[in-house]
Amino acid sequence: MDECERLQRIQEVVDDIAARAEGGAVILVEGLRDRDSMKSLGIEGNIVMTSQEPLFNLAERVSRQSMDVIVLTDWDERGEEVARNVDAYLKSNGSRPDMEPRKKLRFLTKKEVKDVESLHGYIVRLRRECSIKPQYY
């Protein structure tokens, strides 16, 4: 997969997250910079930071807000742990957390990006590279 195809596939995931957020889905990120990155990508709506309260309490509160919860923690060791815990807590509260967008973004960004806060910058770089790349017809 070349960089432009990678960008297209990443953009599809981001567009899906944005549409679901607009429809009332709760987006879980770890911190303020992650939330800012999401907003820079055009994702508005209920973006909740997992660092603001104990995960069990957060899961209980979020489960009352929406059944559609997208978990977008970083793909480092700490992010993996938070994702596992919040997934279990949300399920115990009756929600159906969606980890797929996170898995897709982790796969598509490979070793280039390891956290949500870097996602916006990575996409901007890919857009710049793809706009100047010669197209062969």
Secondary structure, DSSP 8 states (H G I E B T S, - for coil): --HHHHHHHHHHHHHHHHHHHHTT-EEEESSHHHHHHHHHTT--SEEEEGGGS-HHHHHHHHHHH-SEEEE---SSHHHHHHHHHHHHHHHHTT-EEE-HHHHHHHHHHTTT--SGGGHHHHHHHHHHHHHHS----
